[in-house]
């Protein structure tokens, strides 16, 4: 038996193939309640050599991974998105609280109803930024420009994290609140339904390339999962205001 074939056989013996399971996911951050969500999700689970890796995809765009790993001498070590965590006893739900920021992360059975209120977090938790891709976040790049006497001028461009929470009403309509946290510390907020958009509280219209314009004040905001270029976003070639 060749080494390559032997390795493949060992992998089959010691790894359990992933199976997609529907669930409900909950996230609570004691320092940033606007990031909280309770939403439909699905996950795949892989078991290999004393390590259980659960990869979760949430309907609001959030993704996170939990790992339960056997520790030499007994016990289990837990982490969420690479952050050390403590497993909480919540019946059939799998819940974790990150050790550093006390973020609550739960994977609930699919028929679980939304809680009336989040569990009270420990006191004196520092309000620090959550990692990209956690708490409904998606890493990307944001651009902000403003019309001026000489035409559109660049206000700021840089890395940011998009966090969005959406609700579907009884008639099937969708409303969403979106927050863009810039690496620089700037925060841009948007709201939308099927009929309208707002940009930092002002009425806005959707444009091409993931951009939105508040024509009343000449403000344009764009978001892209990938780095932007001047060829696609000409304002990047303009002098900053």
C-alpha positions in Angstrom: 0.0 0.0 0.0 1.5 3.4 -1.0 1.9 6.2 1.5 -0.7 8.4 -0.2 -3.3 5.6 -0.2 -2.5 4.8 3.4 -2.9 8.4 4.5 -6.3 8.5 2.8 -7.4 5.4 4.6 -6.3 6.8 8.0 -8.2 10.1 7.3 -11.4 8.1 6.6 -11.0 6.1 9.8 -10.4 9.1 12.1 -12.6 11.8 10.5 -16.3 12.1 10.4 -17.7 13.7 7.2 -19.4 17.0 7.6 -23.2 17.1 7.6 -25.2 20.3 7.3 -27.7 20.9 10.1 -30.2 23.8 10.3 -30.3 25.6 13.7 -30.9 29.0 15.3 -27.9 31.1 16.4 -27.6 33.7 19.0 -24.9 36.3 19.6 -24.7 38.9 22.5 -21.9 41.4 23.1 -22.1 43.1 26.5 -20.3 46.2 25.2 -22.0 46.5 21.8 -25.7 45.5 22.0 -26.3 46.8 18.4 -24.3 43.8 17.2 -26.6 41.3 19.0 -28.7 38.9 16.9 -30.9 35.8 17.0 -31.2 34.3 13.5 -31.6 31.2 11.4 -28.3 29.5 10.7 -26.8 26.2 9.6 -23.6 24.4 10.5 -21.3 21.6 9.4 -19.4 19.5 12.0 -16.2 17.6 11.5 -14.7 15.2 14.1 -11.1 14.2 13.8 -8.7 12.8 16.5 -10.4 14.2 19.6 -11.2 17.6 17.9 -14.7 18.7 17.0 -14.9 21.6 14.6 -18.2 23.3 14.0 -18.4 25.8 11.1 -21.5 28.0 11.3 -23.1 30.2 8.7 -25.8 32.7 9.9 -28.6 34.1 7.7 -27.4 37.7 8.5 -24.0 37.0 6.9 -22.1 36.2 10.1 -19.8 33.2 10.2 -18.1 31.6 13.2 -16.3 28.4 14.1 -16.3 26.6 17.4 -13.7 24.0 18.4 -13.9 21.5 21.2 -10.6 19.7 21.7 -9.5 17.0 24.1 -6.7 18.1 26.4 -4.0 15.7 27.5 -4.7 14.4 31.0 -8.5 14.9 30.6 -10.9 17.7 30.0 -11.9 19.7 27.0 -10.6 23.1 25.7 -13.1 25.3 23.8 -12.7 28.2 21.5 -14.9 30.4 19.2 -13.2 31.9 16.2 -9.9 31.1 17.8 -10.8 32.9 21.0 -10.7 30.9 24.3 -14.2 30.3 25.6 -16.1 28.5 28.3 -18.9 26.1 27.5 -22.2 27.0 29.2 -24.9 24.5 30.2 -28.1 25.5 28.3 -30.0 22.3 27.8 -29.9 21.1 24.2 -28.3 24.4 23.1 -24.5 24.7 22.7 -23.5 28.0 24.2 -20.1 29.5 24.8 -18.9 32.7 26.5 -15.6 34.1 25.3 -13.1 34.5 28.1 -11.7 37.9 27.0 -14.9 39.9 26.2 -17.8 37.7 27.6 -19.5 37.4 24.2 -22.3 34.9 24.3 -22.5 32.6 21.3 -25.2 29.9 21.1 -26.2 27.3 18.6 -29.8 26.4 19.4 -32.1 23.6 18.0 -33.9 24.9 14.9 -37.3 25.1 16.6 -36.0 27.4 19.4 -38.0 30.6 19.9 -36.2 34.0 20.2 -35.5 34.8 23.9 -37.4 37.7 25.4 -34.2 39.3 26.6 -30.5 38.3 26.6 -29.0 36.8 29.6 -27.3 39.4 31.9 -23.6 39.6 31.1 -20.9 39.7 33.8 -20.2 43.2 35.1 -17.2 45.4 34.1 -16.7 43.9 30.7 -14.5 46.1 28.5 -16.2 47.4 25.3 -13.7 46.3 22.7 -14.1 45.6 19.0 -15.2 42.1 18.0 -13.1 40.2 15.4 -14.0 40.5 11.8 -16.6 37.9 10.8 -17.9 37.7 14.3 -21.1 39.1 15.7 -22.7 39.5 12.3 -19.6 41.1 10.8 -18.0 40.8 7.4 -14.6 42.3 6.6 -14.4 44.6 3.7 -13.5 48.2 2.6 -15.5 51.4 2.9 -15.4 54.6 1.0 -16.9 58.0 1.8 -16.9 61.0 -0.5 -18.6 64.4 -0.5 -19.5 66.7 -3.4 -17.6 70.0 -3.3 -17.0 73.1 -5.6 -14.6 71.1 -7.7 -16.6 67.9 -7.8 -16.7 64.8 -5.6 -13.8 64.7 -3.1 -12.6 61.7 -1.1 -13.4 62.0 2.6 -12.0 58.6 3.7 -11.2 55.1 2.4 -10.1 52.1 4.4 -10.8 48.7 6.0 -14.1 48.3 7.8 -16.5 45.6 9.2 -20.1 45.4 8.1 -22.7 44.2 10.6 -26.3 43.8 9.6 -29.4 42.7 11.4 -32.6 42.1 9.4 -36.2 41.3 10.3 -39.0 39.9 8.1 -42.5 41.1 9.0 -45.8 39.1 8.8 -46.3 40.3 5.2 -42.9 39.1 4.1 -41.3 42.6 4.0 -37.7 42.9 5.1 -36.2 45.7 7.2 -32.5 45.9 8.0 -30.2 48.0 10.2 -26.5 48.0 9.1 -23.5 49.4 10.8 -20.1 49.8 9.2 -17.3 50.0 11.7 -14.2 51.6 10.1 -10.7 50.6 11.3 -10.1 54.4 11.8 -12.9 54.5 14.4 -15.5 56.1 12.1 -19.0 54.5 12.2 -21.4 54.7 9.2 -25.0 53.6 9.8 -27.7 52.6 7.2 -31.3 51.4 7.4 -33.3 49.9 4.6 -36.6 48.3 3.7 -37.9 47.0 0.3 -38.8 50.6 -0.6 -36.2 53.0 0.9 -32.6 53.4 2.2 -31.1 55.8 4.7 -27.4 56.8 5.1 -26.5 58.2 8.5 -30.2 59.3 8.9 -30.6 60.9 5.5 -32.6 59.5 2.6 -30.4 57.7 0.2 -30.6 55.8 -3.1 -28.7 52.7 -4.2 -26.1 53.1 -7.0 -23.8 50.7 -8.8 -20.7 49.1 -7.2 -22.3 48.8 -3.8 -22.7 52.6 -3.3 -25.4 54.7 -1.8 -25.9 58.5 -2.4 -27.6 61.1 -0.2 -28.3 63.6 -3.0 -29.5 66.3 -0.5 -26.1 66.7 1.0 -24.0 65.2 -1.8 -22.7 62.3 0.3 -21.7 59.0 -1.2 -20.8 55.8 0.7 -19.6 52.6 -0.8 -18.8 49.1 0.6 -16.9 46.3 -1.1 -15.7 42.9 0.3 -12.5 43.4 -1.7 -10.1 46.3 -1.9 -11.4 49.1 -4.2 -9.5 50.5 -7.2 -9.5 54.0 -8.8 -10.5 52.4 -12.1 -13.8 51.2 -10.5 -14.1 54.0 -8.0 -12.7 57.2 -9.7 -13.1 59.3 -6.5 -10.1 57.4 -5.1 -7.9 59.4 -7.5 -9.3 62.7 -6.1 -7.5 64.8 -3.5 -8.9 64.1 0.0 -11.1 66.8 1.5 
